[in-house]
């Protein structure tokens, strides 16, 4: 018996040591704090179980649909990470080396991330500083092209030394409280908005943004299912003024994105083209012609970007607007007073009279018509012919706003616009071939994401939304509740 124990004691001792080291590793990785980043970040991203989120994201239906288009870009990213860190980026290796938590941020100092690693990474750090004598300046060291520093068990890493240095001195950041370990929490613009994404089929999302919308109709919003086919993008609200509120929020987001993604010369070229378009529209639209309470009877508005015609030098959007009233609509269309309708041509669709106002040939021809309780406007005559015969289907939505985006149409238009921009030398340091290699894989991947489907309500000065970022096919699950 004693001989048998001697044979197994080495294995038993090894098991005890591994169990002890595993317990120490798990204890070192455990923390309730979110991590550190410089103060006043433009956005922060937090995940309590990053390896679990990473693994689950790869198995959801939207990832399976998009990843085939991204095999080379993802392989290039993985290779770059492996060459820079010596670690192949897999969920298991991320958990072993970096722990569970991840806090990433973008600030004026640059971009970086913060993790709470376990025993293995700390031993490597001790070796570098006690044996290899890695130089440290103001708490910041360098590993390859990355700078890093430690604070209260957190490892802060960034290409920018100023990012790491600011993180070592900053106060604890304000991060949205988690509702689940495997969720991504994104906050931006000084806590003016936040969202959560779960790595499940459809990519369920919920969040909020500062703002206030009019309360929904008593029986809910019904126009979100009133289109003859899915448009590129549509938004439905209760009041005309809410469209202007959402347009303002979208404009702020686009301005922010353009400042980060485009150089100043390209931005000025695009702004100049937009200014010319606005100047032309101002000569065609009399914004003071509508009386103050013209939309008093309107209790639901639906605006759709049907498509973007990229056949001309300047892209032409195809738009459709539906104004639903609580009572049958009589008399002239209210927008006849706003538009330069002196050269309007009487027309009829499906037995319903209306007017056509030529602006820029067939590409931009305003059409006004009435359908029962709805006032309709489109920017092309064939679109009015489709819209006026469409029927409202589906259940009304109990929400103050509903937003939908068709990723397939959006990807097609984005690809065409980007290729045209490259031909016109609007993409810095890129021609059409460069754009095809660098950007088109991501656009083609986005076109496989199905439909973005969100609905929102107003609560205490916030527009609270929930839904799906990428609903595939005929998925009918109810949106998650925030």
N, C-alpha and C positions, 0 to 999 in steps of 0.2 A: 504493500500500500504506500509506504514511504517512498519507494523507488518511483512509483507512478506520479506522486506529487512533485518529485524533483524534475521529472520529465516535463511536466506542465507548468512549473512555476514561472518559467520565462514568459510563456504565453499569457499566463494570468497576470503577471506583472506588467507586461506590455498593454494588456487590455485595461488595467487599472490606470496606467499612465495616460493612455488615449482618452479614457473617460474623463480623467481629471483635466487634461488639456482642452477637451471639447467643452467641459463645463466653464472653464476659464474663458475660452473663446466666446461662448454664448453670452457670458456675463459682460465681457468687454463690449460686445456689440449692442447690448441692450441700453436704451436711453429713451426718455420721454420728451427730450428737447428736439426741436426741429433742425438745429444746426446754425451756421453763421454765414452771413454775406455782408457786403458793404451796405451802408444806410441808403435809403431812398432808391431802391432798385426800380428799374422800368418794368420788370416783371420778375416773378419768382415761380419756380416749379418745385413741388414737394411730393414725394412718394414715400410712404412708411415701409413698404416692402417692394423695393425696386426690382430685385430678382424675380419675385413672384409676379409682379406686373409685367415684366419683360417676357416671362415664359407664357403667361396667359394671353398676352397680346398676339403672340405668334400663332395661337390656335383659334382665334375668333374669325368669323366668316369674312369680314372686311379685309383682314390681313391676308388670308388665303387668296382672296380675289386680286389684291394689289401686288403682292410680293413677286409673282412671276415677272412683272415689268421692272422690278428693282433688284434683280439678282446681282448684276454687275455693280451698281452703285453701293449696295449693301456690302458686297464682298470687298470693295475698295475701302469702305469705311472700317470694316473689321480688320483689314490688313494694316491700315494706318494706325489703328489703336494698338494692334499687336506689336508693330515696329516701335511705336513711341513708348509703350509701357512694358512690353514683354509678356502681356497677358492677352489671351484670346478672349474676346467679349462674349461669353455664354452666361446664361443665368446662374449656373452653379459656380463658375469661376468668379463672377461678380459678388456672389454671396460670401465665398471663401475669403476673397481679398479685401472687399470693401464693406461688408456687412449688409444691413437691410435698408437703412435710411438713405435717401438722396435729397439734397436741396440744391437746386441750380438757380442761378440768377443772372440777369443782364443789367449792368449799371454803366455809369460814365467811365468807370475804370476798366470795363471789358466784361467778358463772360467767364463764369467759373462754376465749380460745384463743390459740395461739401458732403462728406460721408463719415460714418462712425465705424471704423474697421475693427477687426478682432486681433487675435494674437499674432497671426502670421505677418501682417503688414507692420505691426509694431516691432516685431523682432527684426524685420528688414530695416526699419528706421533706426533701431538701436545699433545694428551692425554698421550702417552708413555713417553714423555720427560718433560712435565710440571706437570703431576700428578703421573704417575708410576715411574718417575725418572730413566728412562733407562740409564745406563752408556754409555758414549761416549769417545772414545780415538782417538785423531787426526782426528775427524770428522767421525769416523767409529763406528757404533753400531751393535748389534747382535740381531737377532730374530731367535730363534731355532738354526738350523744348518747354517743359512745364515748370512752374514755380509752385511751391507748396509750403504749408505751415500747419502747426498743430495748436488747437485751442480746446481745452477741457475734453480731451478724448476725440475731438472731431478733426479730421484731415481736410484741409481746404486746398483745392488745386485749381490753377488757372494758368493760361499762357501769360497773363499779366501779373507782374510782381506787385503792382499797385493794388490790384484786386485782392490779392492775398493779404497784403499789409493792412488794407482798409477793413477786411473781414476780421482780422485779429484784434482790432480796436473798436469795432462797431457794437452797438447795443443788440440785444437779441431781436431778430426780425419778427414782425407780426405775420403769422401764417394761419390760413384757415384751418380750423379743427378738423381732423379726419373723421369720416363716417365709416370707413373701411380701410383695411391695410392695403388692399390691392386697388388703389385708386390714385389717379394723378390729379393734383390740385394746382391750378394755375391762377395767379392773381397778378393784376397789372395796374399801372398808372396810379400809384399811391393809394391802393385799396379802393379804387373806383369801380372795380369789377372783379369777379372770380368765377371759375368753373371747375367742375369735377368730371373726370372721364373714367369709366370703368372698362376694363379689358374684356368685354363680353360681346356676343353677337350684336351687331348694330351699333356698337360703341355708345352705350347710354351716357347721357351727359345731363348735368343740371348746374345752375349757377345763377348769377345776378349781375346787373349793371345799374349804375345810378340813372334814375329817370322816372317818369310818371306817365302812364297811359290812361286814356279814358276807360271806364269800366265797360265790359262787354255787353252786348244785347242780352235781353232777358232770356232768350232761347238759345244763346250761344252764337258763335261765328259759323256761318254756313257756306261762305263763298270760297273757302279753300279747296273745295271739291267741284268747283263750277267751270273748270277749264276743259276744253274739248280734248286736250292731251296735256301731259305734264310740261309746263314751261321750263325755261332754264332756271328761273328763280321767281318766287311769288311771295308776297307778304299781304296779310289780311288783318285789318284793325277795325275798330268801331267808328272812329272819327277821322275826317280828312286831316285834321291837325296832327294826328298821331303819325301819319306818313311822313310829315315834315320832321317830327322828333326823331324817328328812326333813321331818316335820311341824314340828319345832322350827326347822329352817332356813327353811321357808316362813313361819313366824310372824315370825321376825326380819325377813325381807324385806318382809312386809306392814306391820309396824310402822314400818319405815324409810320405806316409800312413803307411808303415811298421814301421817307427820310432815311430809313435803315437799309433799303434794298437798292436804291438808285443813287447815282452820283448827281451832283448839283446841276451839271450841264443837261443831263437827260431829264431831270425833274423840270427844269425851266422850259425845255422844248415841249414836254407834255402839258405843262401849265399854259403855255402860249397857245397850243392847239385848243385846249379846253376853253380858254378865254375867248378865242374866236368863235367857238360854238355858242358860248353864252351870249356874246354880243349879237350873233345872228338871231338867236331865239328871242332876245329882248326886243328886236324889231318886229317879231311876229306875234308876241304875246303881250297883251295889255293887262298887267297884273292888278291894276286898280279898277278893272271893269266889273268885278264881282261885288255885289252888295255884301254888307257885313254878315248877314245871317243866311247867306245863300245855301249853306249846307245844313240848316237846322233840321230838315226832314231826313237827312242821310244818317242811317244808323249802322252802316257797314261799308267799308271800302276795301277793294282788292286791287293790287297793282302787280303786274307780271312783266318781267323781262322775258319775252318769249324766245328771243334768239338775238344774235348779233350778226348782221350781214357784213362779211369781210371781203366781199367781192370788189369793193372800191378802195381807193387810197385811204380815205377816212372811214373807219368802221361806223356802221349805222345801226343803232339798237332798234329792235322791234318790240314795241311796248303795247300793253293792253291795260285798261283801267275800267273797273266796274264800281259804280256808286249805287248802292242799294238803299231804297227809301222805305219808310214804314207804311207808305201809302202809294197807290198807283201814280206813276209819273206822267204829268201832262205838260203841254206847252213846249217852248223851244228848249233845246239842250243848254244848260247854264254856261257851258264852255264856249258857246257861240259868241258870247260877249267878250270873252278873253282872247280868242284867236282872231287872226285877221281873216274873217270869213266873207269879205266882200266878193272874193272870187270863188266862193263855195259852189259846188255842183250838187244839185239834188240827186239822191240815189235811193235805192231800195234794196234791202236784204231780207230774204225770206218773207216778203210781204210787209216788212216794217220800214217805214220811211226814215231817211237820215240825210246827211250831208257829207260830201267829200271836199276837203280843202287841200289842193296841191301845194306842196312846199318845195320838194326837191325831186320831182318826177315820181316814178313808181316806188323808189326806195324809201321816200318819206312823204306819205300822203295821209293827212289826218282824216279820220272817219269818225263821225258822231252819229249815234243812233239811240233809240229807246226800246227797251224790252220789258214790258209789264211794269214792274217796280224798279227797274234798273236803268241807269244812264250808262252808256258804253262809249269808250273812246279807244281807238287803235291807231297805230302809225302806219299801217298798210291795209289796203282794201281786202286782200285775201284773208287776212287775219280776222277782220270784222265779219266776213262771211262765215268763218268757222265759229267765232265766239257767239254770234247772235243766236245760233241754233243749239248751243250747248245747254244741258240741263244740270241743275244742282243735284249732286249725288252725295251719299255718305251722311253720317250723323253730324250735327252741329258740334263745334268744339267749345267746351267750357273754358274759354281763355280770353284774354284781352288782346292777344295778337297771335298769329300763326305764321311761321316762316318755313319755306321749303326751297331746296336747291337740288337740281338734277345734276349730279356729278358728271354723267356722260356728256350732256350738252355743254356743261361748263368746261370740261376737259377739251372738247372739240374746239370751242371758241378760243380758249386760252392758247391752244397749240397754234391755231391760225393767226391769232394776234401776235404771238411771240415771234413766229416765223416772219410775219410782215414787218415787225419792229426791227428784226435783225437785218432784213433787206434794206430798210431805211436808215440803218446805222444808228438806231436808237438804243441798242443794247451795248453798254460799254465793253470795248475790247472783245467783241464776239461777232462772228458772222453766222450765217444760217447753219453751217456745219457744226460750229461750236455749240450753238443752241440745241441742235439735235442731240449732241452727245451729253451736254451738261444738264439740260432742263427737260427735254421731252420724256425721258423715262418717268420722271415724277408726275408730269401731266398725264401721261398714259395710265399710270397707276391710279391717279385720282379719278380718272374716268370710269374705273371699275368699282367705285365705292357706293354705288346705288344712289340713295337719296338722303340729304340732310333734312330732318323733320323736327322742328322745334315749335313749342307753344309757350306763351308767356302770360303772366299776370302781374299787376302792380301791387306792391305791398310796402308801405312805410317808406316811400321815396325810392324804392328799388323796383326795377323790372326783373322779376324772378322767372327764369325759364327752365324748361326741361324737355327732353326728347331724345333723339338719336342723331349722331353725326353721320352715320353710314348704314342706313337700312338697306338690306339686300332683298331684291325680289318683292314678294308679296308678304313680307313679315308684318304681322298684325298685332304684336305685343303692345300693351298700353305703355305710354311713356312713364318712366320712373318718377316718383314724387320726390321733391327736394326735402 
